Amino acid sequence: MGWKGLVQFALMGNGTLEQYAILLVRVSIGLFFAISGANKLFVAGGAKPVYDMLVQAKIPFPQFTAYFVSAVEFFCGSLVAVGFFSSFGSVALLIDMIVATLTSAISTLPKGLSPLSWLDDLLYLPEALYVLFFVWLICSGPGKFSLDHWLAGKLLG
């Protein structure tokens, strides 16, 4: 690779590697949510912290909501990880993370910050980063290493 190739890579990236980046992010975030949801659903007392947070945030029907959110994380995280109906799974988890950010995570930010410091702290929250990942996955699609890609080829090709 000559200097022009290095400059092009530095400025434009490498599109041939994009599918691997999508795969890495999709599988990692999908597994994270699937495992997190499974721990809440299938481990004794796993949903209790979610329930306690929902009670504190004054969310209606906290017991039902704790199990519902845990099931969404487990099932939709699994869908995202394997790339099957991954846009649906990403939208559901995006909504989950927006609600988590608005009902719980924002309250952890210090009071009295300047707008830039507040934005800095907001973007440091894991929930805010998950929102960005899901927006990216919804826009990029699940990539060619997914069941969605294979299924679309069979149905549309």
Steps between C-alpha positions, in 0.01 A plus 500: 500500500649830391458842656181561296352179639589606855346845450186345351474257793558779754237724343244251366549179696478163329156413367596137448530462879164665576306172505733364766450812714122464471529132593719576801271773635175313425612175662662672799209727587248225425678255730532766769124560504411131462721403795382794709136414431560131569660579836197711593252236383662171595715576806320515834455863601643621169206731424502656850740788417287584193185488713658725766609752237151502345340559840742785568423651157126462571441289188154338502471124547865457608485120543357442151724766348816351656430162342386657172819707468712198594323289235550773239871509582531121481296435186592812303866472601496143368342617173760773459788262581406253227380767260141373469235774493786710629339833408195409710726392787709816468191724504362324810834529681538862384165582661603307812822703529328834433252427778781382731692820427202725562367323810817401680837583346452876466420525871854378574655805333632767737290814540623845407724400210564730206318386185822361348593313818144362525517381137842347567364308799187397307703359212717314752196301619493144361131541414576798275768302319262205455248739346766610250597141418137404437441804279809399302388136470152606389650727233780267384301179515627176655775449243559215261602260778144472635192284463313810378743538209468132411119511528475817290710328233261204497179708503606790278772348284 
